Amino acid sequence: MPGRRDGRFHLRYELLGCGVNGHVLVGTDAAGIRPEDQLVVRELEGLRWYRCLRCDSWVPMAPPTEPGRAHPPDRGEIELPLRGRPLRDRYVLRLIALDRAFHVVVLGALAVAIFVFVTHRTQLQQAVYRILADFQGGVGGPAHDIHRGFLGELDKVVSLRPAALEVAGAFVAAYALLEAVEMVGLWYGRRWAEYLTFVATTALLPLEVYELTTRITALKVVALLVNIAIVVYLLLAKRLFGLRGGEAAQVAVRQQELGWGAIERATPPMAGLVKPGGVP
């Protein structure tokens, strides 16, 4: 969702998070408000304005009729949500994790298909040859070349030796497992998963470029562009291999944009909470 900073519109991931998960409010069940609670909740004209700890919106609510505690929790009791660039990184990493999940499904299904074919090779090979023969006869007889395109690739696959197919199936299954490890690590924001994804994705880029030299398709182009974007993002935004300050700079960003210091810097003065007309 868009926001405005320094005169420029940008995507505010905090608003996206609150739109999906709701605001992060504290003290909604408190009987009273203390002066030290002004950072998270304020009381004006019979309404309480609760401050979302993720997107900094102020939400008006009536005081609770049946309070569950005397006052809002102290800072040490509150678990602050992600915000700023750390929140952006979580969304991007999870988007990459979903891309890896798609790869796991496709590669896993392919590995299973290969091993099933090896197990029932004779029956399936005969069925494929009958399909190729029927197709050849239906489109013009022997003069039609079935050794090109998808049918040609299918003919090559069924003609491979069982040992070669087993090696191919093992390779595909191993790569699916690698993608699954990347997926889990990225979903939980693990640093080692960022390095693993960068190395694995970069290693495949030359092969993808080579594939484009043999035949250009929209799917191949999109896949190459997506992988290049992932590599650039991990290298620059996540500061891998010491780039742009490395891990130390990454920690500094988290310290600057997370914690109560960031909450305090984004807190409006008491007089600026409610504008004329009652709009926060």
N, C-alpha and C positions, 0 to 999 in steps of 0.2 A: 504494500500500500504506500502511496506517495506521502512524503512529508516535505518540509522546506527547511533548509539550512544554508546560511550564507547566501540567500537569494536564489539558491538552486534547488530544484526538486530532486528528491532521491527516494529510494525505497526504504521504508522504515520497517525493519524486520520485527521490531517490538510490537507494532500495530498488527502485523501479520500473526504473531504469536498470540496476542490477546484476542484477535478475531477468531482464532481456532480454539484456544484453550480457556479464554476468559481472562478477566483482569486478576492481578495478584494483589488482593486487599488484605490488610491486617487490622485487627481490633474491631471488626464489625459486631462482635458479641460483647464488647466492653461496656460496663456501666458508666464509667467516667473517663474523661480525657485529662491527662496531666500536661503540664507545659513542655516536658521533654518528648511528648508524643506528637508535637506539631509537625514533625517531619513526615509523618505518615497519615495523620488524620487531624482535621481541624473542624471546629464547630462554629457555625455562623447562622444566625437567625433561625434557630430551631432545627437546622439540618446539619448533619455531619458530612464533611467532604473527605472521602477516603482516597488516598493517593495510590495509584497502581505502581508497584515497585518495578514493573517491567517497562511500561510505555509512558509513565509520568502523567497519565490522565487523572483528573480529579473527579470522582464519582459521588454525586449527592445521594444520601440515604437517610431515612429517619433513624433516630436512636433506637436500639433494640428494646422491645417491650419486656423481654425476659432475658436479661444479660447472663452470660455464662462465666464472666470473669470481671474482676474489679476494674481493670484498666488494660489497654493494649499490651501485647508482649514486649519485653525489652529487646534491644538489638541483638543480644546474644542468643535469643530464642527464635529469631527470624532467619529463615534460609532464603537468601536473596536469589532471584532468578537471573539467568543470563540476559545481557543486554548489550547494545553496541556491536562492535566488530566480533567479539566472541560468539554472540548470538547468530550473526550473519554466517560465521564459519560453521556453526553447527548445522544450519539449514543447507549450506552448500555441500558439506561433507555427507549429509544424509541423502541429498539428491544424487551424489556420486554413488553412495551405497545402494540406492535403488537401481541405478544403472548396472551395478555389479550383480544385484539380485536377478535382474533380467538375464544377464550373461550366465549365471549359475543355472537357471531354469533351462535355457536353450542348450548349453553345453552338457548338462546332466542328461537331458532327453536324448541328445545325440550319442553320448557315451552308452546309454542303455540300448539304443537302437543298434549300435555297432556290435555290442556283445550278444544281443539277441540274434542278429544276423549270423555271427560266427557260430553260435550254438545250433542254428537251424539253416546252415549255409546251403546245403543241397536243395532243400525244398524251396527256399526263398530265391535261390539263383535260377532255378528252373522257371519259377513264376515270373521273375523279372525278364528273362529271355523270351517268354511267351508274350509278355506285354510289348517288348520291343519289336518282336516279329509281327504282332498284330498291328502295331502302330505303323510299321514300315509298309505293310500291305495296304493299310487304309489310306495312305497319303501318296501312293504312286508306285509301290513296288520297290524292287531292289535299287532303282536309280536314286531313291531318296537317301540322303546321308544322315544316318542316325548317330554318327560319331561326333557330332558337334552339339554345343549347347548343353542343356540339362540332361537330355537323354544320353549324350556322349559321356558326361561325368558319371551318370548312373551305371553305364556299361563298364567304365573303368573301375568303379568301386566293387561291383560284384565279381569282377575278374581278378581282384587281388587275392593273394594267398592268405589263408587263415592267420598265419603268424604275423603278416603285415597288418592285417585288420586288428589283431589283438594289441599290437604295439600302438596303433592309431587310437584305439579305444582307451588304452591306459593313459596315453598322452592327454586326450580330451578330458578324461575323468580327473587327472591330476590338475589340469588347468582349471576345471570347474571348482575343485577343492581350494585352489589358490584364490580364485575369485570370491569364494565363500568366506575365506579368512579375511580378505580385504573388506568385504561387505560388513562383517561383524565389527571389525576394528574401526572402520570409518563411522559406523552408526553410533558408536560410543565415544568417538572423538579421540582415539588413541594415536599418539604421535608415531609409533612404529608403523601403524597402518598407513599413514601418509607417505612415509618413506617406501614402504612395500608397494603401494599403489603407483607411486611415481616411477620406481624402477621397472615394475612389470609393464606399465603402460608405455614407457619410453622404449623398452626393448622390442615392442611390437610395432612401433611406428615405421621402421624401415620396411617391414613386411607389408604393411598396409599401403605404403607408397608404391612398392613393387606391384602389388595387386592392381593398383590404378593404372600402371603402365601396360598391363595385359588387357584390361577391360575396365572402362569407366562406367559405374552405375551410381544412381543417386544414393543408394544405401551405403556404398563404400565411401563416398564423399562425406556423407553425414557422419559416419562412424569415425573417419579420420579427423574431421573438424572437432567432434566431441572430445576425442582423446587428446588432441592438441590443446584444447581449452582446459582440460583437466590437468595436464602436465604444467601448463603455464600458471594456472591458479595455485597448484600445490607448491611450485617453485617460488613464486613471488609472494602471494598472499600468506602462505604458511611458512615462508622464510626457511626453506629446507637448505641443508648443507651450508649453513652460516650466512646465506644470502640475506641482504637487508637487515643485518644485525642478528640473524639467526634466532636461537631459542631465547637468548636474553631479551631481545627486542619483543618477542612474542609474550614473554612474561610481563614486560613493562606495559604492553598494551592492555593485558588483562587487569593489571593493578590499577591502571588509569581509568578503565571503563567499567570495572566491576567494583563491588564493595560500597560501603556507606559514603566514602568520599565522593564517588560519582553521583550518588543520590543527593548529597548535600549541594553539589555544584549545580544540579538541575532543579533545585527547589526554588519556587517563586517566593517573594516576600509576602507577608500576611495580607498587605493591602492589595497585592496584585492577584490574589487568588480568584476573586469574583469580579468580573467586569460589569459595567453598567448593563442592566437588563438581566442580570443573573446568570450570564453565560461564563463558565470557567475558562 
